[in-house]
Amino acid sequence: MTNENILIGKDTGELNGFAALGITGALLKATNAAGFTDPKPIQAQAIPPQLEGRDIFGIAQTGSGKTAAFALPILSKIIALGTKRRPKTARALILAPTRELAVQIEEMIKLLAKGAHVSTALVLGGVSRFSQVKKVAPGVDILIATPGRLTDLVREGDLMLADTKWLVLDEGDRMLDMGFINDVKRIAKATAPDRQTVLFSATMPAEIAELAKGLLKNPIRVEVAPHSTAAAEIVQGVVFARTKQKRQVLANMLADEAMKSVIIFSRTKHGADRVTKDLERDGFKAAVIHGNKSQNARQKALNDFREGSVRILVATDIAARGIDVPGISHVVNFDLPDEAESYVHRIGRTGRNGMDGIAITLCDPSENSKLRQVERIIRTKLPIVADHLGSPDPQRNPAEKNERSFEPANDRNDRNGRRDGRRPGGANNGFGKKRFGDKPAFAGERKPEGAKPFKGNNKRRFGGKRPAARAA
Ligand code: AMP
């Protein structure tokens, strides 16, 4: 292929920036076909050193383009080496903490490997083991796996990792949170000693730095977003509401037609089920995804949400990790996460690919300290979009009442650039002034009792201004 052919995109005559990073041939064509012509920053940083054989330590979140960043160099090398595989082996292994993320990674690899002869396989818990054993029996080029089931296959002798020369650990911090650390270490030890290793993590707790030290050889460090800082295009806000008020607040919000595609986070599986049931009782169709659901149920929920047949997905933190559904307009935190860093991951489901996103957090006074931790991490005070705590609850212990609950919203919001005169404590749907409408909230849905649809766009609800979502 001439240089010109390598550099020229499909039929458009546009230059493809991946060529300059060292990506060639079928892979370059596939990037064009996928519409990837400008490498994302993480790709620009990580691809050239990986092609040179360097280990990579990447700090990047889902949505940054990290999958293609680690997949393209591995695909390049595997294509260059031809199809030499021994039975029951994998030439490259990508470890992911959740089944959903693993499925997404395989989809991306298949997209990028279009036109090249590269085999992939998935090894995941929760689905038939037999078909996975059969798939890896002749040997596979790229295996994408969750650590538990992979350990099982290796232990039973259905898979050997001695030929695995490329190892990727994706979402290392979540792998740690989910208790996979020892599995990961054992798996890494079973791979080829001269392997190339890539570790991606959205955050960098001390244990990740420790893991990197043990697994990576003289790595190049790449980083796209400052540590634990939310993406810039997400408008964020907090609604103060007591736990028992949250159901109604949520129903009022969802009656707004502007909430086209919404992911609602719940801290616990039980909570996610309860929120989903309440939504259904309130006339909203919602899918739910959490760790107690079967793989098929999770995949169906995700597909329904992705295809738009349901516009509301209720999820727990772990189940939602890695979900990349384009066009999520709103994230609602029904409660605050236990770990403040999860907040960054939650809201990162929206505001992707340059599109606007809105993230609203419902906060009971008992969650104030968690809210403060979140604000510390994102280095921003969340503007109050509504405060339903106006009348003190006489049954509450006064010591529980945090002064912030009664802090004038305007004072706080002024600091964030909003001066729209909204008062705390009023009857307010969580986005500002109440407006009335009589159309059903969403095609095919019954208007929930007490739900008042709103007209107008989201920005108006924030006084036409976007509070600073990122401090750094
Ligand atoms: P990831 O962080 O790997 O989950 O990727 C996030 C999203 O970015 C995916 O939906 C990809 O399809 C998309 N993407 C990755 N690389 C590029 C690129 N260079 N140009 C445009 N979109 C991309």
Boltz pocket constraint, residues with backbone or C-beta under 6 A from the ligand:
constraints:
  - pocket:
      binder: B
      contacts: [[A, 35], [A, 36], [A, 37], [A, 38], [A, 39], [A, 40], [A, 43], [A, 61], [A, 62], [A, 63], [A, 64], [A, 65], [A, 66], [A, 67], [A, 68], [A, 322], [A, 324]]
      max_distance: 6.0
